[in-house]
Amino acid sequence: MKNLFLFTFIVTLFIGCNSVKKTQEAINYGNYDEAINIALKNLRSDKFKKSNEPYVFMLQDAFIKANERDLTKVKFLQNEGNPANYETIYTIYDNLNKRQEMIRPLLPLQIVSTGKNAKFQLNDYTNQLITSKQNVTEYLYNNALNSLQNSKNKLDFRNTYNDLNYLNQINPNYKNTNSLIEEAHFKGTDFIYVFMQNQSDKVIPIRLEQDLLNFETYGLNTLWTVYQSKKQNQIKYNYEIEINLREINISPEQIREKEIVQEKQVVDGWQYLKDSKGVNVTDSLGKAIKVDKFKTIKSVVYQNIQYKSVQIIGQIKYFDLTTNQLIKSYPLESGFVFEHRYATYKGDRNALDKEYLDLLAFKFVPFPSNEQMIYDSGEDLKLKIKSIIASYLFN
C-alpha cells in the first residue's frame, strides 16, 4: 500500500512539474493564451493548493503580456487608418474580453506563500466592442453591396457570401443581410445543365432517361455547384454536360447446355468378409464379419444457362457556356448481363451433388425484352455517369 502511495505521489509530482515547465515554455515563446489555458486548467481543480502557486504567477504574467501585445496591435491598426482592419480590431477586443472572462470566476487568486492576492486588471471593453462591431458591420455590408452590384467574378461573390455570414454571426439580422446572403450565394453558384442525346438505333425507356437525369439522387450538388436537367428561365447556366449514347448493343438470346455425368458409390446391403480362398473371415469370438456391399449409381445432368447481354457505349462532354468551348470529354461504357441457370437430369437423382440438386429447383424463364435489358443496365450506367462527373471539379 505504501509503495502504491509513493508511486502515485511520484507520478503526480512528475506530471505537475512537466505541466509547470510547459506553461513557462509557452510564455517564453509568446504563446500567452496557451499558457493561460494550462494555468487555468490546473487552478480550477484547486486554486488554494500550495503546489499550484506557480500557476498563479504564470497566469498573471501571461495575462499582462497578452493584453499588452493585443492593445499595442490595436493601436497600430487604428493609427494605420485602413478600414480593412476593422474586423481584426473587433476580433482582438472580443478576445481581450473573453480572456478576462475566463479568469474572472477564479478571482480572487491568492498567493498562498504571502497570503496576498494576485493582481489582475480587468477592463470594461463594452464601448470598444460596440464601436468596432459597428465599424466592421458597416464595412462588410457596404463592401457586399458594392460586390453584388459591380462584380462579375464568382469568386468575389463567394467571398462576399462568407463575409455576410460572418456579419450575420456578430450582428444578426442587420438590415437586409439575409437576403444579400441569398443573392451572393445565387451569384456565386455554378449552374450546370445536363441533358442526354440518344444517337443509337435503340429506344431508351422514358423511365430510364428520367432516372438518369434525376441528379438529386446522385448526391453531386455542393454549396457552389448545382446540376439541373430541366432548364429554368431565371438561371444563366455556366456549364453544360452532354450525355451522348452512341451505341446500344444487345446480344441474341442464348441457351448454353452442358452435359455432366455424375457417379457415386452407395451402400447396397451387406455381405460376409471373405479371405483370398473364399472363406469367411471371423472375429476373435469366431463370428463371421459383415461388411457393406456397394454399388455404382449414375446420372446425367443437363445444365442450362440462359444468357443475354446489353452494352451501352457513349461519351460525356463538358462545355463552357461562357466561351462556348468544349472543355473535356470522357468515354462512357456500361452494360448489363442477364444470366439464369437451371438443370434437368436423367438417371438416379441420388448420384447428384448438392449444387446440381439446387439447380433442379429452377426452370426455364422468359428472356427479358430489349427494352427491359436497357432499363436494367441503368443502375450501372448511373454509377458510371456519377463517377465521371464527380471526377471533374468545377470549383
C-alpha positions as CSV (number, residue, x, y, z in Angstrom):
1,M,0.0,0.0,0.0
2,K,2.9,2.3,0.9
3,N,4.6,1.5,-2.4
4,L,1.4,2.3,-4.3
5,F,1.1,5.7,-2.5
6,L,4.7,6.5,-3.2
7,F,4.4,5.6,-6.9
8,T,1.2,7.7,-7.2
9,F,2.9,10.6,-5.5
10,I,6.0,10.4,-7.8
11,V,3.8,10.2,-10.9
12,T,1.7,13.2,-9.8
13,L,4.8,15.2,-9.0
14,F,6.3,14.4,-12.4
15,I,3.1,15.4,-14.2
16,G,2.9,18.6,-12.2
17,C,6.5,19.6,-12.9
18,N,6.0,18.9,-16.6
19,S,2.9,21.0,-16.7
20,V,4.6,23.9,-15.0
21,K,7.5,23.6,-17.4
22,K,5.1,23.5,-20.4
23,T,3.3,26.6,-19.2
24,Q,6.6,28.6,-18.7
25,E,7.8,27.5,-22.2
26,A,4.5,28.8,-23.7
27,I,5.1,32.2,-22.1
28,N,8.8,32.2,-23.3
29,Y,7.7,31.6,-26.9
30,G,4.9,34.2,-26.7
31,N,2.1,31.7,-26.7
32,Y,0.4,33.5,-23.9
33,D,-3.2,32.2,-24.4
34,E,-1.9,28.6,-24.4
35,A,-0.1,29.4,-21.1
36,I,-3.3,30.9,-19.7
37,N,-5.3,27.9,-20.6
38,I,-2.9,25.5,-19.0
39,A,-2.7,27.5,-15.8
40,L,-6.5,27.9,-15.6
41,K,-6.9,24.1,-16.0
42,N,-4.7,23.4,-13.0
43,L,-6.1,26.2,-10.8
44,R,-9.7,25.2,-11.4
45,S,-9.0,21.9,-9.7
46,D,-7.8,23.6,-6.5
47,K,-6.7,27.2,-6.5
48,F,-5.7,27.1,-2.8
49,K,-3.3,24.2,-3.3
50,K,0.3,25.3,-2.4
51,S,1.8,23.3,-5.2
52,N,-0.4,25.3,-7.7
53,E,1.1,28.6,-6.7
54,P,3.5,28.7,-9.7
55,Y,0.4,28.7,-12.0
56,V,-0.9,31.9,-10.3
57,F,2.4,33.8,-11.1
58,M,2.5,32.5,-14.6
59,L,-1.2,33.2,-15.2
60,Q,-0.6,36.8,-14.0
61,D,2.5,37.1,-16.2
62,A,0.8,35.7,-19.4
63,F,-2.4,37.8,-18.9
64,I,-0.4,41.0,-18.6
65,K,1.8,40.2,-21.6
66,A,-1.1,39.0,-23.8
67,N,-3.1,42.1,-23.1
68,E,-0.2,44.4,-23.8
69,R,0.5,42.8,-27.1
70,D,-3.1,42.9,-28.2
71,L,-3.6,46.5,-27.2
72,T,-0.4,47.5,-28.9
73,K,-1.6,45.9,-32.1
74,V,-5.0,47.6,-31.9
75,K,-3.3,51.0,-31.5
76,F,-1.1,50.3,-34.6
77,L,-4.1,49.2,-36.7
78,Q,-6.2,52.2,-35.7
79,N,-3.3,54.6,-36.5
80,E,-3.0,52.9,-39.9
81,G,-6.5,54.1,-40.7
82,N,-7.3,51.2,-43.1
83,P,-11.0,50.2,-42.9
84,A,-9.9,46.6,-43.9
85,N,-8.5,46.4,-40.3
86,Y,-11.9,46.8,-38.7
87,E,-12.6,43.1,-38.5
88,T,-9.2,42.4,-36.9
89,I,-9.7,45.2,-34.4
90,Y,-13.1,43.8,-33.4
91,T,-11.7,40.3,-33.1
92,I,-8.9,41.5,-30.8
93,Y,-11.3,43.3,-28.5
94,D,-13.5,40.3,-28.4
95,N,-10.5,38.1,-27.4
96,L,-9.5,40.6,-24.8
97,N,-12.9,40.4,-23.2
98,K,-13.2,36.6,-23.5
99,R,-9.7,36.2,-21.9
100,Q,-10.6,38.1,-18.8
101,E,-14.0,36.5,-18.5
102,M,-12.2,33.1,-18.3
103,I,-10.2,34.3,-15.4
104,R,-12.9,36.2,-13.6
105,P,-14.6,33.1,-12.0
106,L,-11.4,32.2,-10.2
107,L,-10.8,35.6,-8.7
108,P,-9.5,36.4,-6.2
109,L,-6.4,34.2,-6.7
110,Q,-4.4,34.1,-3.5
111,I,-0.6,33.7,-3.4
112,V,-0.5,31.1,-0.7
113,S,3.1,31.8,0.5
114,T,2.4,35.5,1.1
115,G,-1.4,35.5,1.8
116,K,-1.8,38.3,-0.7
117,N,-4.0,38.3,-3.9
118,A,-2.5,38.3,-7.3
119,K,-3.4,41.4,-9.3
120,F,-5.4,41.2,-12.5
121,Q,-6.6,44.4,-14.1
122,L,-10.0,43.7,-15.7
123,N,-11.2,46.4,-18.1
124,D,-14.7,47.2,-19.5
125,Y,-14.4,46.8,-23.2
126,T,-18.1,47.4,-23.9
127,N,-17.6,50.7,-25.8
128,Q,-14.7,49.4,-27.8
129,L,-16.7,46.2,-28.7
130,I,-19.7,48.2,-29.8
131,T,-17.7,50.7,-31.8
132,S,-15.5,48.1,-33.5
133,K,-18.5,45.9,-34.2
134,Q,-20.4,48.7,-35.8
135,N,-17.3,49.6,-37.9
136,V,-16.8,46.1,-39.2
137,T,-20.5,45.7,-39.8
138,E,-20.8,48.8,-42.0
139,Y,-17.6,47.9,-43.8
140,L,-18.6,44.4,-44.6
141,Y,-22.2,45.5,-45.5
142,N,-21.1,48.3,-47.9
143,N,-18.4,46.0,-49.5
144,A,-21.1,43.4,-50.0
145,L,-23.4,45.8,-51.7
146,N,-20.6,47.0,-54.0
147,S,-19.6,43.5,-54.9
148,L,-23.1,42.3,-55.6
149,Q,-23.7,45.4,-57.8
150,N,-20.5,45.7,-59.7
151,S,-18.5,42.4,-59.6
152,K,-18.6,39.8,-62.4
153,N,-16.4,37.3,-60.7
154,K,-18.0,34.3,-58.9
155,L,-15.1,34.1,-56.5
156,D,-15.9,37.6,-55.4
157,F,-19.5,36.6,-54.7
158,R,-18.3,33.6,-52.7
159,N,-16.1,35.8,-50.6
160,T,-19.0,38.2,-50.2
161,Y,-21.2,35.3,-49.1
162,N,-18.6,34.3,-46.4
163,D,-18.3,38.0,-45.2
164,L,-22.0,38.4,-44.9
165,N,-22.3,35.2,-42.9
166,Y,-19.7,36.5,-40.6
167,L,-21.6,39.8,-40.4
168,N,-24.8,37.9,-39.6
169,Q,-22.9,36.0,-36.9
170,I,-21.6,39.0,-35.0
171,N,-24.6,41.3,-35.8
172,P,-27.7,39.1,-36.6
173,N,-30.4,40.4,-38.9
174,Y,-28.6,43.6,-39.7
175,K,-30.7,45.4,-42.3
176,N,-31.3,43.1,-45.3
177,T,-28.2,40.9,-44.7
178,N,-30.2,37.6,-45.0
179,S,-31.5,38.5,-48.5
180,L,-28.0,39.6,-49.5
181,I,-26.6,36.2,-48.4
182,E,-29.1,34.5,-50.7
183,E,-28.2,36.8,-53.5
184,A,-24.4,36.2,-53.0
185,H,-25.0,32.5,-52.9
186,F,-27.0,32.5,-56.1
187,K,-24.5,34.7,-58.0
188,G,-21.5,32.6,-56.7
189,T,-23.0,29.3,-57.7
190,D,-22.1,27.4,-60.9
191,F,-25.2,26.1,-62.5
192,I,-24.7,23.1,-64.8
193,Y,-27.3,22.0,-67.3
194,V,-27.2,18.2,-68.0
195,F,-29.0,16.7,-71.0
196,M,-29.0,13.4,-72.8
197,Q,-28.8,12.5,-76.5
198,N,-29.6,9.1,-77.9
199,Q,-27.7,8.6,-81.2
200,S,-28.1,4.8,-81.2
201,D,-30.8,2.9,-83.1
202,K,-32.4,1.7,-79.9
203,V,-35.2,3.3,-78.0
204,I,-34.3,4.3,-74.4
205,P,-37.2,3.8,-72.0
206,I,-38.6,7.1,-70.7
207,R,-38.4,6.0,-67.1
208,L,-34.6,5.2,-67.6
209,E,-33.9,8.6,-69.1
210,Q,-35.8,10.3,-66.2
211,D,-33.9,8.3,-63.7
212,L,-30.5,9.0,-65.3
213,L,-31.3,12.7,-65.3
214,N,-32.6,12.9,-61.8
215,F,-29.5,14.5,-60.3
216,E,-31.0,14.9,-56.9
217,T,-30.3,11.2,-56.4
218,Y,-26.6,11.5,-57.5
219,G,-25.6,13.5,-54.4
220,L,-23.3,15.7,-56.5
221,N,-24.7,19.1,-55.6
222,T,-22.4,21.2,-53.4
223,L,-22.6,24.6,-51.8
224,W,-21.4,26.2,-55.1
225,T,-22.3,23.6,-57.7
226,V,-25.8,22.7,-58.8
227,Y,-26.7,20.2,-61.6
228,Q,-30.1,20.5,-63.3
229,S,-31.7,18.6,-66.1
230,K,-34.6,20.9,-66.5
231,K,-33.8,24.5,-67.6
232,Q,-35.1,27.4,-65.6
233,N,-35.5,30.7,-67.4
234,Q,-34.2,32.8,-64.5
235,I,-30.9,30.9,-64.4
236,K,-27.9,31.6,-66.6
237,Y,-26.1,28.3,-66.9
238,N,-22.3,28.4,-66.7
239,Y,-21.6,24.9,-68.0
240,E,-23.3,22.1,-70.0
241,I,-22.9,18.4,-69.8
242,E,-24.0,16.3,-72.7
243,I,-24.5,12.5,-72.1
244,N,-24.4,11.1,-75.6
245,L,-25.4,7.4,-76.1
246,R,-23.9,6.3,-79.4
247,E,-24.3,2.5,-79.4
248,I,-26.6,0.1,-77.6
249,N,-25.6,-3.4,-78.5
250,I,-27.9,-6.3,-77.4
251,S,-26.8,-9.9,-77.8
252,P,-29.0,-12.6,-79.2
253,E,-30.9,-14.8,-76.7
254,Q,-28.7,-17.8,-75.9
255,I,-29.2,-21.1,-74.1
256,R,-25.9,-22.9,-73.4
257,E,-26.3,-26.5,-72.4
258,K,-23.6,-28.6,-70.7
259,E,-23.9,-32.3,-70.1
260,I,-22.3,-33.5,-66.8
261,V,-22.0,-37.2,-65.8
262,Q,-22.3,-37.9,-62.1
263,E,-21.4,-41.2,-60.4
264,K,-21.4,-42.3,-56.8
265,Q,-20.7,-45.4,-54.8
266,V,-23.6,-46.2,-52.4
267,V,-24.2,-48.9,-49.9
268,D,-26.4,-51.8,-51.2
269,G,-26.9,-54.2,-48.3
270,W,-24.1,-56.3,-46.7
271,Q,-22.1,-59.4,-47.2
272,Y,-19.6,-61.6,-45.3
273,L,-16.0,-60.7,-45.5
274,K,-14.0,-63.4,-47.2
275,D,-10.4,-64.1,-47.5
276,S,-8.4,-64.9,-50.7
277,K,-9.6,-68.5,-50.6
278,G,-13.3,-67.6,-50.3
279,V,-13.6,-68.5,-46.7
280,N,-15.5,-66.2,-44.3
281,V,-13.3,-64.1,-42.0
282,T,-14.2,-64.3,-38.3
283,D,-13.6,-62.0,-35.4
284,S,-11.9,-63.1,-32.1
285,L,-15.2,-64.7,-30.9
286,G,-15.4,-66.7,-34.0
287,K,-18.3,-64.7,-35.6
288,A,-18.3,-64.0,-39.3
289,I,-17.5,-60.4,-40.1
290,K,-20.1,-58.5,-42.1
291,V,-19.1,-55.6,-44.4
292,D,-21.1,-53.1,-46.6
293,K,-21.8,-54.0,-50.1
294,F,-21.5,-51.2,-52.6
295,K,-23.0,-50.4,-56.0
296,T,-22.4,-47.6,-58.5
297,I,-25.3,-45.3,-59.3
298,K,-25.2,-42.9,-62.2
299,S,-27.0,-39.8,-63.5
300,V,-26.6,-37.3,-66.4
301,V,-27.2,-33.6,-65.5
302,Y,-28.1,-31.2,-68.3
303,Q,-27.1,-27.8,-67.0
304,N,-28.6,-24.9,-68.9
305,I,-27.5,-21.3,-68.9
306,Q,-29.8,-18.6,-70.3
307,Y,-27.7,-15.6,-71.4
308,K,-28.4,-12.2,-72.8
309,S,-26.3,-9.0,-72.5
310,V,-26.5,-5.3,-73.4
311,Q,-23.6,-2.9,-73.9
312,I,-24.0,0.8,-73.9
313,I,-21.3,3.0,-75.4
314,G,-21.2,6.7,-75.3
315,Q,-19.5,9.9,-74.4
316,I,-19.8,12.6,-71.8
317,K,-18.9,16.1,-72.9
318,Y,-18.3,19.2,-70.8
319,F,-19.0,22.7,-72.4
320,D,-18.1,26.1,-71.0
321,L,-21.2,28.2,-72.0
322,T,-19.3,31.5,-71.4
323,T,-16.7,30.7,-74.1
324,N,-18.9,28.2,-76.0
325,Q,-16.0,25.7,-76.0
326,L,-15.7,22.0,-75.3
327,I,-13.7,21.7,-72.1
328,K,-13.3,17.9,-71.8
329,S,-14.8,14.7,-73.0
330,Y,-14.8,11.2,-71.4
331,P,-15.7,7.8,-72.9
332,L,-18.7,6.1,-71.3
333,E,-19.3,2.4,-71.3
334,S,-21.7,0.4,-69.3
335,G,-23.6,-2.9,-69.5
336,F,-25.8,-5.5,-68.0
337,V,-25.9,-9.3,-68.2
338,F,-29.0,-11.4,-67.8
339,E,-28.0,-14.9,-66.7
340,H,-30.3,-17.7,-65.5
341,R,-29.2,-21.3,-64.6
342,Y,-31.4,-24.3,-64.4
343,A,-31.0,-28.1,-64.8
344,T,-32.7,-31.3,-65.7
345,Y,-31.3,-34.9,-65.3
346,K,-31.7,-38.5,-66.4
347,G,-30.8,-41.4,-64.1
348,D,-30.6,-41.8,-60.4
349,R,-31.2,-38.5,-58.5
350,N,-29.1,-39.7,-55.6
351,A,-26.0,-39.6,-57.7
352,L,-26.2,-35.8,-58.0
353,D,-24.0,-33.3,-56.0
354,K,-25.8,-30.6,-54.0
355,E,-25.0,-27.8,-56.4
356,Y,-26.9,-29.7,-59.2
357,L,-29.7,-30.7,-56.9
358,D,-30.2,-27.0,-56.2
359,L,-30.3,-26.2,-59.9
360,L,-33.1,-28.7,-60.4
361,A,-35.4,-26.3,-58.4
362,F,-35.2,-23.8,-61.3
363,K,-36.9,-23.9,-64.6
364,F,-36.6,-22.0,-67.9
365,V,-37.8,-18.4,-67.6
366,P,-38.8,-16.0,-70.4
367,F,-35.9,-13.8,-71.6
368,P,-36.3,-10.1,-70.8
369,S,-37.2,-7.8,-73.6
370,N,-34.7,-5.5,-75.2
371,E,-36.3,-2.5,-73.5
372,Q,-36.1,-4.2,-70.1
373,M,-32.4,-5.1,-70.7
374,I,-31.7,-1.4,-71.5
375,Y,-33.5,-0.4,-68.4
376,D,-31.8,-2.9,-66.2
377,S,-28.4,-1.5,-67.3
378,G,-29.5,1.8,-65.8
379,E,-28.0,1.2,-62.3
380,D,-24.5,0.5,-63.7
381,L,-24.8,3.3,-66.2
382,K,-25.8,5.7,-63.4
383,L,-22.8,4.8,-61.3
384,K,-20.5,5.3,-64.3
385,I,-22.0,8.7,-65.1
386,K,-21.7,9.8,-61.4
387,S,-18.1,8.6,-61.3
388,I,-17.2,10.6,-64.4
389,I,-19.0,13.8,-63.4
390,A,-17.6,13.6,-59.8
391,S,-14.1,13.3,-61.2
392,Y,-14.4,16.7,-62.8
393,L,-14.5,19.6,-60.3
394,F,-15.9,22.9,-61.4
395,N,-14.7,24.7,-58.3
